[in-house]
Amino acid sequence: MSSLGNSNNIFWQECPVGKLERQKLINQKGCAVWITGLSGSGKSTLAFSLNRQLYSRGKLSYVLDGDNLRHGLNKDLGFSAEDRTENIRRVGEVAKLFADAGMICIASLISPYRKDRDACRAMLPDSNFIEVFMNTPLSLCESRDPKGLYKLARAGKIKGFTGIDDPYEPPLQCEIELQQIDGVCPTPTAMGGQVLSYLEEKGYLEDQ
């Protein structure tokens, strides 16, 4: 006898308004822009700059910021490897829904483990997962330390901190890699513009 909560009793319901119709309505193509990198690498700065530039172009986007999500959707999760995997899985599922709705979803999370990011990529069809690697040296991230977390980690007050006593696995085949040029970090506007150019080149901003 199966219980009511058994997944065998759950059925997918197709929506009468399809993805192509939704994209045509808002005149853009949905996708997930997944920004990954160390704490202090500039992920949120890039995410919000890109968000503003898309808005200026009349394109609808939404930022899923890792810290913000831990105030709500993921507030029950800690920072163990298992909880981090679940954290990324949930955000991946939400990003998938936004992209399916026709929006440009900008996810900004450390997301340190390659397998978790690859699992999110596998959720989205038609290559609509755009991985952006903030390749900022640990030394620079630590010198910035905008939240004071590196200092706490070095003092042993935070355990399992990415880059200090927990690994960060950089992407092997990301779509976009952003890094210093001759020792100088690009401006947020320049970084956002690089991602915007990629979206334009791949047809995400074209009239549908």
VMD Tcl script that draws the C-alpha trace (Angstrom):
set ca {
  {0.00 0.00 0.00}
  {1.59 3.27 -1.06}
  {1.45 6.39 1.07}
  {0.02 9.68 -0.15}
  {3.48 11.23 -0.04}
  {5.05 8.69 -2.36}
  {6.59 10.26 -5.48}
  {4.82 7.64 -7.61}
  {1.62 9.60 -6.99}
  {2.97 12.87 -8.38}
  {2.25 13.74 -12.01}
  {3.66 16.52 -14.21}
  {1.01 18.98 -15.42}
  {1.73 20.71 -18.71}
  {1.03 24.46 -18.84}
  {-1.18 25.56 -21.76}
  {1.09 28.58 -22.33}
  {4.42 27.31 -23.63}
  {7.98 28.55 -23.15}
  {8.19 30.05 -26.65}
  {4.96 31.95 -26.05}
  {6.27 33.34 -22.77}
  {9.53 34.40 -24.42}
  {7.65 36.12 -27.21}
  {5.51 37.98 -24.68}
  {8.51 39.57 -22.96}
  {10.65 39.67 -26.11}
  {13.72 37.84 -24.88}
  {15.08 34.33 -24.41}
  {15.27 32.80 -20.95}
  {18.54 31.53 -19.51}
  {20.54 31.19 -16.30}
  {23.73 33.21 -15.87}
  {25.57 31.39 -13.08}
  {28.31 33.51 -11.48}
  {30.78 31.50 -9.38}
  {33.94 32.42 -7.50}
  {35.47 32.95 -4.09}
  {33.95 35.17 -1.44}
  {35.01 38.73 -2.28}
  {35.68 37.94 -5.93}
  {33.03 40.39 -7.14}
  {30.14 38.05 -7.89}
  {27.38 40.21 -6.42}
  {28.90 43.37 -7.88}
  {28.83 41.81 -11.34}
  {25.33 40.39 -10.84}
  {23.79 43.73 -9.95}
  {25.71 45.61 -12.64}
  {24.48 43.15 -15.26}
  {20.96 43.38 -13.83}
  {21.04 47.18 -14.26}
  {22.47 47.00 -17.79}
  {19.80 44.52 -18.85}
  {17.12 46.76 -17.37}
  {18.52 49.69 -19.36}
  {18.13 47.56 -22.49}
  {14.50 46.81 -21.62}
  {15.27 43.18 -20.70}
  {13.82 41.46 -17.65}
  {16.24 39.75 -15.26}
  {16.31 38.72 -11.64}
  {19.27 38.18 -9.29}
  {19.41 35.14 -7.05}
  {22.07 36.16 -4.53}
  {23.51 33.42 -2.34}
  {23.39 35.42 0.90}
  {19.90 36.75 0.20}
  {18.56 33.23 -0.42}
  {19.88 32.09 2.95}
  {17.47 34.56 4.55}
  {14.51 32.65 3.11}
  {14.55 29.70 0.73}
  {17.74 28.22 2.19}
  {17.66 29.53 5.76}
  {17.46 25.97 7.09}
  {20.82 25.02 5.55}
  {24.29 25.26 7.02}
  {27.69 25.09 5.34}
  {28.55 21.42 5.44}
  {29.36 19.80 2.09}
  {25.92 18.18 2.09}
  {24.11 21.43 2.89}
  {26.10 23.30 0.28}
  {25.10 20.72 -2.32}
  {21.43 21.10 -1.34}
  {21.78 24.87 -1.37}
  {23.03 24.81 -4.96}
  {20.45 22.22 -6.01}
  {17.59 24.41 -4.79}
  {18.96 27.51 -6.48}
  {19.44 25.53 -9.67}
  {15.80 24.47 -9.61}
  {14.67 28.08 -9.07}
  {16.97 29.32 -11.85}
  {15.47 26.68 -14.13}
  {11.97 27.99 -13.41}
  {12.98 31.60 -14.07}
  {14.63 30.62 -17.36}
  {11.58 28.59 -18.35}
  {9.45 31.66 -17.67}
  {11.55 33.53 -20.24}
  {13.58 35.60 -17.80}
  {17.34 36.04 -17.58}
  {18.13 34.62 -14.17}
  {21.42 35.79 -12.64}
  {22.56 33.41 -9.89}
  {25.44 34.69 -7.78}
  {26.88 32.05 -5.43}
  {30.30 30.78 -4.41}
  {29.09 27.30 -5.45}
  {32.52 25.80 -4.74}
  {32.02 22.25 -6.00}
  {32.22 21.50 -9.71}
  {29.80 18.57 -9.57}
  {27.08 20.75 -8.05}
  {27.44 23.42 -10.74}
  {27.47 20.73 -13.43}
  {24.27 19.29 -11.95}
  {22.61 22.70 -12.33}
  {23.84 22.94 -15.90}
  {22.22 19.57 -16.62}
  {18.86 20.91 -15.37}
  {18.58 23.45 -18.19}
  {17.94 22.39 -21.79}
  {19.37 23.89 -24.98}
  {22.63 25.17 -23.45}
  {20.79 27.84 -21.48}
  {23.24 27.64 -18.57}
  {25.96 30.27 -18.85}
  {28.73 29.80 -16.32}
  {30.71 32.93 -15.44}
  {33.90 32.34 -13.46}
  {35.18 35.25 -11.37}
  {38.83 34.26 -11.50}
  {39.99 36.58 -8.74}
  {43.12 35.56 -6.79}
  {42.59 34.47 -3.20}
  {45.07 37.11 -2.04}
  {42.94 39.88 -3.58}
  {39.67 38.44 -2.25}
  {41.22 38.22 1.21}
  {42.56 41.76 1.04}
  {39.07 42.99 0.18}
  {37.32 40.83 2.80}
  {34.10 42.92 2.53}
  {32.26 40.86 5.17}
  {35.23 40.21 7.46}
  {34.91 36.47 6.89}
  {38.47 35.72 5.86}
  {39.73 37.30 9.06}
  {37.39 35.10 11.08}
  {38.39 32.01 9.10}
  {42.11 32.70 9.60}
  {41.44 33.08 13.31}
  {39.73 29.68 13.37}
  {36.34 31.17 14.24}
  {34.77 29.92 10.98}
  {35.36 26.33 9.93}
  {35.05 24.99 6.39}
  {35.51 28.39 4.75}
  {36.00 28.18 0.98}
  {39.53 29.02 -0.04}
  {40.94 28.64 3.46}
  {40.13 25.18 4.82}
  {37.61 24.05 2.23}
  {38.36 23.76 -1.50}
  {37.11 25.82 -4.40}
  {36.99 23.86 -7.65}
  {37.28 26.25 -10.61}
  {35.26 25.56 -13.77}
  {36.94 23.55 -16.49}
  {34.80 24.77 -19.40}
  {32.95 27.92 -18.39}
  {31.40 30.17 -21.01}
  {32.95 33.37 -19.59}
  {36.02 33.93 -17.42}
  {36.61 37.34 -15.86}
  {39.98 38.24 -14.37}
  {42.50 40.99 -13.85}
  {44.11 42.56 -16.90}
  {47.75 43.55 -16.28}
  {47.04 43.39 -12.56}
  {43.98 45.64 -12.76}
  {40.42 44.49 -12.16}
  {37.88 45.51 -14.81}
  {35.17 47.87 -13.64}
  {31.73 46.44 -12.79}
  {30.35 48.15 -15.89}
  {33.02 46.58 -18.10}
  {32.45 43.12 -16.63}
  {28.70 43.44 -17.00}
  {29.18 44.63 -20.55}
  {31.24 41.54 -21.37}
  {28.46 39.25 -20.18}
  {25.86 41.40 -21.94}
  {27.81 41.08 -25.20}
  {27.87 37.31 -24.82}
  {24.09 37.21 -24.27}
  {23.58 39.41 -27.31}
  {25.89 37.31 -29.48}
  {24.06 34.10 -28.50}
  {20.65 35.57 -29.27}
  {19.22 35.90 -25.77}
  {18.39 39.58 -26.27}
  {16.95 39.28 -29.77}
  {13.30 39.93 -30.52}
  {11.42 36.67 -30.19}
}
mol new
graphics top color blue
foreach p $ca { graphics top sphere $p radius 0.5 }
foreach p [lrange $ca 0 end-1] q [lrange $ca 1 end] { graphics top cylinder $p $q radius 0.2 }
display resetview
